[in-house]
Amino acid sequence: MNPSISRVVVLDQQLPEALPVQRVEVRRITIGPHTALGPHVHNGPVFGNIVSGSAIYQQAAGDQPRVLYAGDVFYEPAVERIARFDTEDEGVTFIAYFPLTAGQDATLDLVED
């Protein structure tokens, strides 16, 4: 093995059920400073990797919010309400991975507080 190569698992997320993935859409998403996206849901699971900046991430309303920084990864489960993904002074850029089934398009729907 080459000692100059490092392989570290940073997220190993079990999905709640089997997902017949046909394709994976990868998006670079930038959210400006002081943006509160608000509660939202996705129609499929989302995996993300913070590239620059930071975001306050809170999966469920009762969970403790945490700040994600460059290099951090996150998971948003399908059809579960995400309480927060908010930016502060510097905004955030992240890469989002959307595993999609046949004929599915990735969606984000804002929901009531």
Biopython code that builds the backbone (N, CA, C, O; Angstrom):
import numpy as np
from Bio.PDB.StructureBuilder import StructureBuilder

atoms = [
    (1, "MET", "N", (0.842, -1.184, 0.000)),
    (1, "MET", "CA", (0.000, 0.000, 0.000)),
    (1, "MET", "C", (0.882, 1.241, 0.000)),
    (1, "MET", "O", (1.923, 1.262, 0.657)),
    (2, "ASN", "N", (0.483, 2.257, -0.718)),
    (2, "ASN", "CA", (1.234, 3.496, -0.832)),
    (2, "ASN", "C", (1.040, 4.337, 0.430)),
    (2, "ASN", "O", (-0.089, 4.725, 0.731)),
    (3, "PRO", "N", (2.117, 4.631, 1.183)),
    (3, "PRO", "CA", (1.980, 5.389, 2.436)),
    (3, "PRO", "C", (1.575, 6.848, 2.220)),
    (3, "PRO", "O", (1.197, 7.519, 3.180)),
    (4, "SER", "N", (1.642, 7.358, 0.983)),
    (4, "SER", "CA", (1.250, 8.753, 0.741)),
    (4, "SER", "C", (-0.233, 8.887, 0.429)),
    (4, "SER", "O", (-0.704, 9.985, 0.134)),
    (5, "ILE", "N", (-0.969, 7.797, 0.488)),
    (5, "ILE", "CA", (-2.415, 7.814, 0.261)),
    (5, "ILE", "C", (-3.122, 7.494, 1.569)),
    (5, "ILE", "O", (-2.803, 6.513, 2.240)),
    (6, "SER", "N", (-4.084, 8.333, 1.920)),
    (6, "SER", "CA", (-4.868, 8.109, 3.132)),
    (6, "SER", "C", (-6.327, 7.941, 2.747)),
    (6, "SER", "O", (-6.865, 8.731, 1.971)),
    (7, "ARG", "N", (-6.963, 6.924, 3.285)),
    (7, "ARG", "CA", (-8.389, 6.695, 3.048)),
    (7, "ARG", "C", (-9.084, 6.652, 4.401)),
    (7, "ARG", "O", (-8.820, 5.772, 5.220)),
    (8, "VAL", "N", (-9.980, 7.619, 4.626)),
    (8, "VAL", "CA", (-10.675, 7.725, 5.895)),
    (8, "VAL", "C", (-12.173, 7.770, 5.625)),
    (8, "VAL", "O", (-12.628, 8.589, 4.827)),
    (9, "VAL", "N", (-12.936, 6.919, 6.264)),
    (9, "VAL", "CA", (-14.389, 6.965, 6.148)),
    (9, "VAL", "C", (-14.876, 8.134, 6.999)),
    (9, "VAL", "O", (-14.648, 8.152, 8.209)),
    (10, "VAL", "N", (-15.544, 9.108, 6.384)),
    (10, "VAL", "CA", (-16.049, 10.266, 7.123)),
    (10, "VAL", "C", (-17.555, 10.186, 7.363)),
    (10, "VAL", "O", (-18.088, 10.927, 8.188)),
    (11, "LEU", "N", (-18.237, 9.304, 6.655)),
    (11, "LEU", "CA", (-19.663, 9.066, 6.884)),
    (11, "LEU", "C", (-20.013, 7.700, 6.328)),
    (11, "LEU", "O", (-19.673, 7.372, 5.191)),
    (12, "ASP", "N", (-20.688, 6.915, 7.129)),
    (12, "ASP", "CA", (-21.183, 5.607, 6.704)),
    (12, "ASP", "C", (-22.634, 5.557, 7.156)),
    (12, "ASP", "O", (-22.929, 5.091, 8.256)),
    (13, "GLN", "N", (-23.528, 6.030, 6.324)),
    (13, "GLN", "CA", (-24.928, 6.235, 6.683)),
    (13, "GLN", "C", (-25.807, 5.089, 6.213)),
    (13, "GLN", "O", (-25.904, 4.820, 5.015)),
    (14, "GLN", "N", (-26.445, 4.418, 7.156)),
    (14, "GLN", "CA", (-27.425, 3.382, 6.833)),
    (14, "GLN", "C", (-28.719, 4.061, 6.394)),
    (14, "GLN", "O", (-29.202, 4.958, 7.085)),
    (15, "LEU", "N", (-29.283, 3.658, 5.273)),
    (15, "LEU", "CA", (-30.565, 4.184, 4.827)),
    (15, "LEU", "C", (-31.683, 3.371, 5.463)),
    (15, "LEU", "O", (-31.512, 2.179, 5.718)),
    (16, "PRO", "N", (-32.837, 4.005, 5.725)),
    (16, "PRO", "CA", (-33.916, 3.294, 6.404)),
    (16, "PRO", "C", (-34.526, 2.161, 5.585)),
    (16, "PRO", "O", (-35.159, 1.260, 6.137)),
    (17, "GLU", "N", (-34.336, 2.207, 4.288)),
    (17, "GLU", "CA", (-34.841, 1.136, 3.429)),
    (17, "GLU", "C", (-34.024, 1.091, 2.152)),
    (17, "GLU", "O", (-33.316, 2.044, 1.826)),
    (18, "ALA", "N", (-34.123, -0.013, 1.434)),
    (18, "ALA", "CA", (-33.393, -0.153, 0.170)),
    (18, "ALA", "C", (-33.872, 0.917, -0.811)),
    (18, "ALA", "O", (-35.058, 1.241, -0.867)),
    (19, "LEU", "N", (-32.942, 1.450, -1.572)),
    (19, "LEU", "CA", (-33.260, 2.497, -2.538)),
    (19, "LEU", "C", (-32.731, 2.061, -3.902)),
    (19, "LEU", "O", (-31.520, 1.925, -4.074)),
    (20, "PRO", "N", (-33.614, 1.842, -4.871)),
    (20, "PRO", "CA", (-33.155, 1.406, -6.200)),
    (20, "PRO", "C", (-32.588, 2.596, -6.997)),
    (20, "PRO", "O", (-33.253, 3.144, -7.876)),
    (21, "VAL", "N", (-31.379, 2.969, -6.676)),
    (21, "VAL", "CA", (-30.751, 4.141, -7.287)),
    (21, "VAL", "C", (-30.411, 3.859, -8.740)),
    (21, "VAL", "O", (-29.776, 2.856, -9.065)),
    (22, "GLN", "N", (-30.848, 4.770, -9.613)),
    (22, "GLN", "CA", (-30.509, 4.667, -11.026)),
    (22, "GLN", "C", (-29.442, 5.682, -11.406)),
    (22, "GLN", "O", (-28.656, 5.457, -12.327)),
    (23, "ARG", "N", (-29.421, 6.797, -10.692)),
    (23, "ARG", "CA", (-28.417, 7.822, -10.972)),
    (23, "ARG", "C", (-28.186, 8.648, -9.713)),
    (23, "ARG", "O", (-28.994, 8.623, -8.785)),
    (24, "VAL", "N", (-27.081, 9.374, -9.692)),
    (24, "VAL", "CA", (-26.768, 10.285, -8.599)),
    (24, "VAL", "C", (-26.510, 11.655, -9.211)),
    (24, "VAL", "O", (-25.633, 11.819, -10.059)),
    (25, "GLU", "N", (-27.288, 12.631, -8.766)),
    (25, "GLU", "CA", (-27.092, 14.013, -9.220)),
    (25, "GLU", "C", (-26.212, 14.712, -8.192)),
    (25, "GLU", "O", (-26.475, 14.634, -6.993)),
    (26, "VAL", "N", (-25.172, 15.391, -8.654)),
    (26, "VAL", "CA", (-24.246, 16.093, -7.778)),
    (26, "VAL", "C", (-24.344, 17.577, -8.103)),
    (26, "VAL", "O", (-24.192, 17.983, -9.255)),
    (27, "ARG", "N", (-24.600, 18.382, -7.074)),
    (27, "ARG", "CA", (-24.746, 19.829, -7.260)),
    (27, "ARG", "C", (-23.775, 20.581, -6.362)),
    (27, "ARG", "O", (-23.537, 20.191, -5.219)),
    (28, "ARG", "N", (-23.219, 21.663, -6.894)),
    (28, "ARG", "CA", (-22.468, 22.620, -6.071)),
    (28, "ARG", "C", (-23.475, 23.704, -5.711)),
    (28, "ARG", "O", (-24.024, 24.362, -6.595)),
    (29, "ILE", "N", (-23.719, 23.891, -4.421)),
    (29, "ILE", "CA", (-24.732, 24.827, -3.953)),
    (29, "ILE", "C", (-24.059, 25.896, -3.102)),
    (29, "ILE", "O", (-23.286, 25.586, -2.196)),
    (30, "THR", "N", (-24.359, 27.150, -3.401)),
    (30, "THR", "CA", (-23.833, 28.273, -2.635)),
    (30, "THR", "C", (-25.009, 29.044, -2.049)),
    (30, "THR", "O", (-25.945, 29.410, -2.759)),
    (31, "ILE", "N", (-24.947, 29.281, -0.760)),
    (31, "ILE", "CA", (-25.974, 30.046, -0.055)),
    (31, "ILE", "C", (-25.278, 31.252, 0.558)),
    (31, "ILE", "O", (-24.279, 31.109, 1.262)),
    (32, "GLY", "N", (-25.804, 32.428, 0.292)),
    (32, "GLY", "CA", (-25.186, 33.666, 0.744)),
    (32, "GLY", "C", (-25.237, 33.856, 2.257)),
    (32, "GLY", "O", (-25.927, 33.125, 2.966)),
    (33, "PRO", "N", (-24.493, 34.853, 2.737)),
    (33, "PRO", "CA", (-24.455, 35.150, 4.168)),
    (33, "PRO", "C", (-25.834, 35.472, 4.729)),
    (33, "PRO", "O", (-26.695, 36.014, 4.036)),
    (34, "HIS", "N", (-26.024, 35.126, 5.998)),
    (34, "HIS", "CA", (-27.232, 35.454, 6.760)),
    (34, "HIS", "C", (-28.507, 34.972, 6.074)),
    (34, "HIS", "O", (-29.493, 35.705, 5.992)),
    (35, "THR", "N", (-28.478, 33.746, 5.587)),
    (35, "THR", "CA", (-29.647, 33.152, 4.943)),
    (35, "THR", "C", (-30.178, 32.021, 5.827)),
    (35, "THR", "O", (-29.458, 31.083, 6.168)),
    (36, "ALA", "N", (-31.458, 32.139, 6.186)),
    (36, "ALA", "CA", (-32.125, 31.078, 6.937)),
    (36, "ALA", "C", (-33.066, 30.379, 5.959)),
    (36, "ALA", "O", (-34.123, 30.907, 5.614)),
    (37, "LEU", "N", (-32.673, 29.202, 5.522)),
    (37, "LEU", "CA", (-33.467, 28.466, 4.548)),
    (37, "LEU", "C", (-34.846, 28.127, 5.106)),
    (37, "LEU", "O", (-35.840, 28.153, 4.380)),
    (38, "GLY", "N", (-34.901, 27.816, 6.374)),
    (38, "GLY", "CA", (-36.165, 27.443, 7.000)),
    (38, "GLY", "C", (-36.390, 25.957, 6.941)),
    (38, "GLY", "O", (-35.677, 25.240, 6.239)),
    (39, "PRO", "N", (-37.389, 25.486, 7.681)),
    (39, "PRO", "CA", (-37.686, 24.052, 7.683)),
    (39, "PRO", "C", (-38.003, 23.561, 6.269)),
    (39, "PRO", "O", (-38.701, 24.228, 5.505)),
    (40, "HIS", "N", (-37.473, 22.379, 5.940)),
    (40, "HIS", "CA", (-37.677, 21.862, 4.589)),
    (40, "HIS", "C", (-37.589, 20.346, 4.576)),
    (40, "HIS", "O", (-37.106, 19.727, 5.525)),
    (41, "VAL", "N", (-38.064, 19.760, 3.484)),
    (41, "VAL", "CA", (-37.962, 18.317, 3.266)),
    (41, "VAL", "C", (-37.472, 18.071, 1.843)),
    (41, "VAL", "O", (-37.719, 18.867, 0.937)),
    (42, "HIS", "N", (-36.781, 16.965, 1.669)),
    (42, "HIS", "CA", (-36.345, 16.506, 0.349)),
    (42, "HIS", "C", (-37.110, 15.231, 0.015)),
    (42, "HIS", "O", (-37.510, 14.493, 0.916)),
    (43, "ASN", "N", (-37.315, 14.970, -1.257)),
    (43, "ASN", "CA", (-38.039, 13.765, -1.665)),
    (43, "ASN", "C", (-37.152, 12.520, -1.707)),
    (43, "ASN", "O", (-37.634, 11.424, -1.995)),
    (44, "GLY", "N", (-35.900, 12.680, -1.431)),
    (44, "GLY", "CA", (-34.958, 11.566, -1.362)),
    (44, "GLY", "C", (-33.837, 11.941, -0.424)),
    (44, "GLY", "O", (-33.751, 13.093, 0.000)),
    (45, "PRO", "N", (-32.972, 10.997, -0.086)),
    (45, "PRO", "CA", (-31.861, 11.320, 0.812)),
    (45, "PRO", "C", (-30.876, 12.273, 0.139)),
    (45, "PRO", "O", (-30.721, 12.279, -1.082)),
    (46, "VAL", "N", (-30.218, 13.073, 0.970)),
    (46, "VAL", "CA", (-29.204, 14.007, 0.487)),
    (46, "VAL", "C", (-27.959, 13.825, 1.339)),
    (46, "VAL", "O", (-28.031, 13.779, 2.567)),
    (47, "PHE", "N", (-26.823, 13.725, 0.675)),
    (47, "PHE", "CA", (-25.531, 13.674, 1.339)),
    (47, "PHE", "C", (-24.774, 14.920, 0.915)),
    (47, "PHE", "O", (-24.821, 15.301, -0.254)),
    (48, "GLY", "N", (-24.078, 15.562, 1.844)),
    (48, "GLY", "CA", (-23.377, 16.787, 1.498)),
    (48, "GLY", "C", (-22.011, 16.880, 2.127)),
    (48, "GLY", "O", (-21.709, 16.216, 3.119)),
    (49, "ASN", "N", (-21.188, 17.723, 1.524)),
    (49, "ASN", "CA", (-19.816, 17.984, 1.954)),
    (49, "ASN", "C", (-19.583, 19.487, 1.867)),
    (49, "ASN", "O", (-19.667, 20.065, 0.783)),
    (50, "ILE", "N", (-19.294, 20.122, 2.993)),
    (50, "ILE", "CA", (-19.051, 21.565, 3.025)),
    (50, "ILE", "C", (-17.693, 21.843, 2.366)),
    (50, "ILE", "O", (-16.674, 21.259, 2.735)),
    (51, "VAL", "N", (-17.706, 22.746, 1.386)),
    (51, "VAL", "CA", (-16.485, 23.124, 0.668)),
    (51, "VAL", "C", (-15.867, 24.368, 1.298)),
    (51, "VAL", "O", (-14.660, 24.412, 1.535)),
    (52, "SER", "N", (-16.693, 25.379, 1.569)),
    (52, "SER", "CA", (-16.200, 26.609, 2.186)),
    (52, "SER", "C", (-17.319, 27.264, 2.983)),
    (52, "SER", "O", (-18.501, 27.013, 2.752)),
    (53, "GLY", "N", (-16.918, 28.109, 3.927)),
    (53, "GLY", "CA", (-17.898, 28.767, 4.780)),
    (53, "GLY", "C", (-18.406, 27.818, 5.846)),
    (53, "GLY", "O", (-17.737, 26.851, 6.209)),
    (54, "SER", "N", (-19.607, 28.110, 6.345)),
    (54, "SER", "CA", (-20.191, 27.268, 7.381)),
    (54, "SER", "C", (-21.707, 27.386, 7.353)),
    (54, "SER", "O", (-22.267, 28.327, 6.791)),
    (55, "ALA", "N", (-22.355, 26.409, 7.971)),
    (55, "ALA", "CA", (-23.815, 26.406, 8.075)),
    (55, "ALA", "C", (-24.208, 25.820, 9.424)),
    (55, "ALA", "O", (-23.559, 24.906, 9.932)),
    (56, "ILE", "N", (-25.278, 26.358, 9.992)),
    (56, "ILE", "CA", (-25.845, 25.790, 11.207)),
    (56, "ILE", "C", (-26.852, 24.751, 10.755)),
    (56, "ILE", "O", (-27.831, 25.066, 10.078)),
    (57, "TYR", "N", (-26.598, 23.501, 11.140)),
    (57, "TYR", "CA", (-27.428, 22.373, 10.709)),
    (57, "TYR", "C", (-28.150, 21.784, 11.906)),
    (57, "TYR", "O", (-27.538, 21.496, 12.935)),
    (58, "GLN", "N", (-29.456, 21.606, 11.762)),
    (58, "GLN", "CA", (-30.263, 20.967, 12.803)),
    (58, "GLN", "C", (-31.251, 20.062, 12.102)),
    (58, "GLN", "O", (-32.126, 20.530, 11.373)),
    (59, "GLN", "N", (-31.112, 18.756, 12.323)),
    (59, "GLN", "CA", (-31.967, 17.812, 11.609)),
    (59, "GLN", "C", (-33.410, 17.901, 12.081)),
    (59, "GLN", "O", (-34.292, 18.198, 11.276)),
    (60, "ALA", "N", (-33.679, 17.656, 13.349)),
    (60, "ALA", "CA", (-35.046, 17.716, 13.869)),
    (60, "ALA", "C", (-35.142, 18.846, 14.887)),
    (60, "ALA", "O", (-34.136, 19.268, 15.457)),
    (61, "ALA", "N", (-36.354, 19.327, 15.109)),
    (61, "ALA", "CA", (-36.567, 20.475, 15.988)),
    (61, "ALA", "C", (-35.974, 20.273, 17.377)),
    (61, "ALA", "O", (-35.474, 21.235, 17.961)),
    (62, "GLY", "N", (-36.011, 19.064, 17.929)),
    (62, "GLY", "CA", (-35.487, 18.820, 19.266)),
    (62, "GLY", "C", (-34.001, 18.540, 19.324)),
    (62, "GLY", "O", (-33.429, 18.473, 20.411)),
    (63, "ASP", "N", (-33.364, 18.376, 18.173)),
    (63, "ASP", "CA", (-31.931, 18.072, 18.129)),
    (63, "ASP", "C", (-31.105, 19.317, 18.433)),
    (63, "ASP", "O", (-31.564, 20.446, 18.261)),
    (64, "GLN", "N", (-29.893, 19.086, 18.881)),
    (64, "GLN", "CA", (-28.953, 20.175, 19.121)),
    (64, "GLN", "C", (-28.404, 20.661, 17.776)),
    (64, "GLN", "O", (-27.896, 19.849, 17.002)),
    (65, "PRO", "N", (-28.493, 21.972, 17.474)),
    (65, "PRO", "CA", (-27.883, 22.470, 16.227)),
    (65, "PRO", "C", (-26.367, 22.302, 16.293)),
    (65, "PRO", "O", (-25.772, 22.360, 17.369)),
    (66, "ARG", "N", (-25.754, 22.094, 15.133)),
    (66, "ARG", "CA", (-24.297, 22.038, 15.087)),
    (66, "ARG", "C", (-23.822, 22.846, 13.895)),
    (66, "ARG", "O", (-24.529, 22.977, 12.896)),
    (67, "VAL", "N", (-22.633, 23.377, 14.007)),
    (67, "VAL", "CA", (-22.063, 24.166, 12.924)),
    (67, "VAL", "C", (-21.212, 23.244, 12.068)),
    (67, "VAL", "O", (-20.338, 22.535, 12.567)),
    (68, "LEU", "N", (-21.488, 23.268, 10.760)),
    (68, "LEU", "CA", (-20.710, 22.498, 9.792)),
    (68, "LEU", "C", (-19.696, 23.432, 9.134)),
    (68, "LEU", "O", (-20.049, 24.524, 8.691)),
    (69, "TYR", "N", (-18.454, 23.004, 9.074)),
    (69, "TYR", "CA", (-17.366, 23.789, 8.489)),
    (69, "TYR", "C", (-16.796, 23.049, 7.276)),
    (69, "TYR", "O", (-17.149, 21.899, 7.016)),
    (70, "ALA", "N", (-15.917, 23.721, 6.545)),
    (70, "ALA", "CA", (-15.272, 23.117, 5.380)),
    (70, "ALA", "C", (-14.683, 21.762, 5.761)),
    (70, "ALA", "O", (-13.955, 21.641, 6.746)),
    (71, "GLY", "N", (-15.013, 20.742, 4.961)),
    (71, "GLY", "CA", (-14.551, 19.386, 5.198)),
    (71, "GLY", "C", (-15.567, 18.523, 5.927)),
    (71, "GLY", "O", (-15.469, 17.296, 5.885)),
    (72, "ASP", "N", (-16.546, 19.136, 6.598)),
    (72, "ASP", "CA", (-17.570, 18.360, 7.292)),
    (72, "ASP", "C", (-18.574, 17.788, 6.299)),
    (72, "ASP", "O", (-18.815, 18.363, 5.237)),
    (73, "VAL", "N", (-19.151, 16.653, 6.657)),
    (73, "VAL", "CA", (-20.170, 16.006, 5.831)),
    (73, "VAL", "C", (-21.481, 15.954, 6.609)),
    (73, "VAL", "O", (-21.492, 16.028, 7.838)),
    (74, "PHE", "N", (-22.591, 15.825, 5.871)),
    (74, "PHE", "CA", (-23.889, 15.735, 6.517)),
    (74, "PHE", "C", (-24.824, 14.863, 5.692)),
    (74, "PHE", "O", (-24.580, 14.587, 4.517)),
    (75, "TYR", "N", (-25.897, 14.441, 6.342)),
    (75, "TYR", "CA", (-26.922, 13.596, 5.725)),
    (75, "TYR", "C", (-28.284, 14.152, 6.089)),
    (75, "TYR", "O", (-28.554, 14.444, 7.255)),
    (76, "GLU", "N", (-29.146, 14.298, 5.088)),
    (76, "GLU", "CA", (-30.534, 14.693, 5.304)),
    (76, "GLU", "C", (-31.410, 13.553, 4.802)),
    (76, "GLU", "O", (-31.410, 13.259, 3.607)),
    (77, "PRO", "N", (-32.163, 12.900, 5.701)),
    (77, "PRO", "CA", (-32.990, 11.770, 5.288)),
    (77, "PRO", "C", (-34.147, 12.200, 4.392)),
    (77, "PRO", "O", (-34.605, 13.341, 4.448)),
    (78, "ALA", "N", (-34.600, 11.278, 3.580)),
    (78, "ALA", "CA", (-35.739, 11.528, 2.686)),
    (78, "ALA", "C", (-37.002, 11.781, 3.497)),
    (78, "ALA", "O", (-37.247, 11.140, 4.519)),
    (79, "VAL", "N", (-37.779, 12.713, 3.025)),
    (79, "VAL", "CA", (-39.118, 13.078, 3.527)),
    (79, "VAL", "C", (-39.191, 13.321, 5.032)),
    (79, "VAL", "O", (-40.273, 13.231, 5.611)),
    (80, "GLU", "N", (-38.082, 13.622, 5.668)),
    (80, "GLU", "CA", (-38.082, 14.036, 7.067)),
    (80, "GLU", "C", (-37.783, 15.524, 7.121)),
    (80, "GLU", "O", (-36.948, 16.035, 6.375)),
    (81, "ARG", "N", (-38.475, 16.204, 8.012)),
    (81, "ARG", "CA", (-38.341, 17.652, 8.144)),
    (81, "ARG", "C", (-36.959, 18.007, 8.689)),
    (81, "ARG", "O", (-36.563, 17.526, 9.751)),
    (82, "ILE", "N", (-36.234, 18.841, 7.967)),
    (82, "ILE", "CA", (-34.947, 19.377, 8.415)),
    (82, "ILE", "C", (-35.242, 20.737, 9.029)),
    (82, "ILE", "O", (-35.805, 21.607, 8.365)),
    (83, "ALA", "N", (-34.870, 20.929, 10.289)),
    (83, "ALA", "CA", (-35.236, 22.143, 11.012)),
    (83, "ALA", "C", (-34.438, 23.369, 10.556)),
    (83, "ALA", "O", (-35.004, 24.449, 10.390)),
    (84, "ARG", "N", (-33.128, 23.204, 10.354)),
    (84, "ARG", "CA", (-32.295, 24.374, 10.005)),
    (84, "ARG", "C", (-31.145, 23.978, 9.091)),
    (84, "ARG", "O", (-30.556, 22.905, 9.216)),
    (85, "PHE", "N", (-30.854, 24.874, 8.180)),
    (85, "PHE", "CA", (-29.613, 24.863, 7.421)),
    (85, "PHE", "C", (-29.354, 26.333, 7.110)),
    (85, "PHE", "O", (-29.639, 26.809, 6.011)),
    (86, "ASP", "N", (-28.812, 27.038, 8.091)),
    (86, "ASP", "CA", (-28.700, 28.494, 8.061)),
    (86, "ASP", "C", (-27.242, 28.917, 7.953)),
    (86, "ASP", "O", (-26.343, 28.238, 8.449)),
    (87, "THR", "N", (-27.027, 30.049, 7.295)),
    (87, "THR", "CA", (-25.666, 30.586, 7.189)),
    (87, "THR", "C", (-25.513, 31.804, 8.076)),
    (87, "THR", "O", (-26.490, 32.438, 8.473)),
    (88, "GLU", "N", (-24.260, 32.114, 8.376)),
    (88, "GLU", "CA", (-23.961, 33.301, 9.157)),
    (88, "GLU", "C", (-23.170, 34.269, 8.280)),
    (88, "GLU", "O", (-23.538, 34.491, 7.126)),
    (89, "ASP", "N", (-22.098, 34.846, 8.802)),
    (89, "ASP", "CA", (-21.385, 35.924, 8.112)),
    (89, "ASP", "C", (-20.799, 35.562, 6.755)),
    (89, "ASP", "O", (-20.827, 36.382, 5.838)),
    (90, "GLU", "N", (-20.267, 34.345, 6.607)),
    (90, "GLU", "CA", (-19.540, 34.032, 5.375)),
    (90, "GLU", "C", (-20.338, 33.235, 4.350)),
    (90, "GLU", "O", (-19.836, 33.000, 3.250)),
    (91, "GLY", "N", (-21.556, 32.811, 4.665)),
    (91, "GLY", "CA", (-22.293, 31.964, 3.724)),
    (91, "GLY", "C", (-21.664, 30.580, 3.672)),
    (91, "GLY", "O", (-20.803, 30.248, 4.486)),
    (92, "VAL", "N", (-22.103, 29.775, 2.705)),
    (92, "VAL", "CA", (-21.583, 28.413, 2.600)),
    (92, "VAL", "C", (-21.624, 27.948, 1.150)),
    (92, "VAL", "O", (-22.519, 28.325, 0.394)),
    (93, "THR", "N", (-20.668, 27.142, 0.774)),
    (93, "THR", "CA", (-20.698, 26.402, -0.486)),
    (93, "THR", "C", (-20.501, 24.936, -0.131)),
    (93, "THR", "O", (-19.602, 24.585, 0.632)),
    (94, "PHE", "N", (-21.355, 24.084, -0.694)),
    (94, "PHE", "CA", (-21.242, 22.663, -0.433)),
    (94, "PHE", "C", (-21.566, 21.868, -1.686)),
    (94, "PHE", "O", (-22.214, 22.364, -2.608)),
    (95, "ILE", "N", (-21.108, 20.640, -1.700)),
    (95, "ILE", "CA", (-21.439, 19.698, -2.760)),
    (95, "ILE", "C", (-22.520, 18.785, -2.194)),
    (95, "ILE", "O", (-22.338, 18.188, -1.133)),
    (96, "ALA", "N", (-23.644, 18.676, -2.900)),
    (96, "ALA", "CA", (-24.753, 17.826, -2.469)),
    (96, "ALA", "C", (-24.905, 16.671, -3.447)),
    (96, "ALA", "O", (-24.840, 16.856, -4.662)),
    (97, "TYR", "N", (-25.109, 15.481, -2.902)),
    (97, "TYR", "CA", (-25.260, 14.257, -3.684)),
    (97, "TYR", "C", (-26.690, 13.750, -3.485)),
    (97, "TYR", "O", (-27.113, 13.484, -2.360)),
    (98, "PHE", "N", (-27.423, 13.619, -4.585)),
    (98, "PHE", "CA", (-28.815, 13.199, -4.562)),
    (98, "PHE", "C", (-28.953, 11.839, -5.252)),
    (98, "PHE", "O", (-28.988, 11.792, -6.481)),
    (99, "PRO", "N", (-29.033, 10.729, -4.504)),
    (99, "PRO", "CA", (-29.302, 9.428, -5.128)),
    (99, "PRO", "C", (-30.761, 9.422, -5.608)),
    (99, "PRO", "O", (-31.675, 9.684, -4.827)),
    (100, "LEU", "N", (-30.968, 9.127, -6.876)),
    (100, "LEU", "CA", (-32.310, 9.221, -7.465)),
    (100, "LEU", "C", (-32.739, 7.909, -8.097)),
    (100, "LEU", "O", (-31.934, 7.196, -8.695)),
    (101, "THR", "N", (-34.013, 7.607, -7.953)),
    (101, "THR", "CA", (-34.584, 6.429, -8.579)),
    (101, "THR", "C", (-34.980, 6.762, -10.016)),
    (101, "THR", "O", (-34.899, 7.921, -10.424)),
    (102, "ALA", "N", (-35.403, 5.772, -10.782)),
    (102, "ALA", "CA", (-35.790, 5.975, -12.183)),
    (102, "ALA", "C", (-36.878, 7.032, -12.286)),
    (102, "ALA", "O", (-37.916, 6.918, -11.634)),
    (103, "GLY", "N", (-36.653, 8.051, -13.092)),
    (103, "GLY", "CA", (-37.637, 9.094, -13.339)),
    (103, "GLY", "C", (-37.775, 10.130, -12.238)),
    (103, "GLY", "O", (-38.595, 11.041, -12.359)),
    (104, "GLN", "N", (-37.002, 10.020, -11.175)),
    (104, "GLN", "CA", (-37.108, 10.957, -10.054)),
    (104, "GLN", "C", (-36.216, 12.167, -10.263)),
    (104, "GLN", "O", (-35.088, 12.038, -10.737)),
    (105, "ASP", "N", (-36.719, 13.347, -9.910)),
    (105, "ASP", "CA", (-35.934, 14.569, -9.857)),
    (105, "ASP", "C", (-35.831, 14.987, -8.405)),
    (105, "ASP", "O", (-36.791, 14.828, -7.651)),
    (106, "ALA", "N", (-34.686, 15.518, -7.995)),
    (106, "ALA", "CA", (-34.497, 15.962, -6.632)),
    (106, "ALA", "C", (-35.342, 17.195, -6.362)),
    (106, "ALA", "O", (-35.368, 18.123, -7.170)),
    (107, "THR", "N", (-36.034, 17.209, -5.224)),
    (107, "THR", "CA", (-36.831, 18.375, -4.847)),
    (107, "THR", "C", (-36.538, 18.782, -3.416)),
    (107, "THR", "O", (-36.096, 17.975, -2.598)),
    (108, "LEU", "N", (-36.793, 20.046, -3.132)),
    (108, "LEU", "CA", (-36.731, 20.611, -1.787)),
    (108, "LEU", "C", (-38.013, 21.394, -1.611)),
    (108, "LEU", "O", (-38.314, 22.281, -2.409)),
    (109, "ASP", "N", (-38.775, 21.075, -0.570)),
    (109, "ASP", "CA", (-40.010, 21.776, -0.291)),
    (109, "ASP", "C", (-39.918, 22.438, 1.061)),
    (109, "ASP", "O", (-39.587, 21.785, 2.051)),
    (110, "LEU", "N", (-40.210, 23.745, 1.121)),
    (110, "LEU", "CA", (-40.239, 24.458, 2.390)),
    (110, "LEU", "C", (-41.522, 24.080, 3.117)),
    (110, "LEU", "O", (-42.570, 23.915, 2.492)),
    (111, "VAL", "N", (-41.438, 23.942, 4.436)),
    (111, "VAL", "CA", (-42.600, 23.554, 5.242)),
    (111, "VAL", "C", (-42.812, 24.573, 6.353)),
    (111, "VAL", "O", (-41.917, 25.355, 6.674)),
    (112, "GLU", "N", (-43.987, 24.554, 6.927)),
    (112, "GLU", "CA", (-44.322, 25.481, 8.006)),
    (112, "GLU", "C", (-43.503, 25.199, 9.250)),
    (112, "GLU", "O", (-43.125, 24.059, 9.521)),
    (113, "ASP", "N", (-43.233, 26.260, 10.003)),
    (113, "ASP", "CA", (-42.556, 26.120, 11.300)),
    (113, "ASP", "C", (-43.384, 25.339, 12.265)),
    (113, "ASP", "O", (-42.968, 25.126, 13.404)),
]
sb = StructureBuilder()
sb.init_structure("model")
sb.init_model(0)
sb.init_chain("A")
sb.init_seg("    ")
for serial, (resi, resn, name, xyz) in enumerate(atoms, 1):
    if name == "N":
        sb.init_residue(resn, " ", resi, " ")
    sb.init_atom(name, np.array(xyz, "f"), 0.0, 1.0, " ", f" {name:<3s}", serial, name[0])
structure = sb.get_structure()
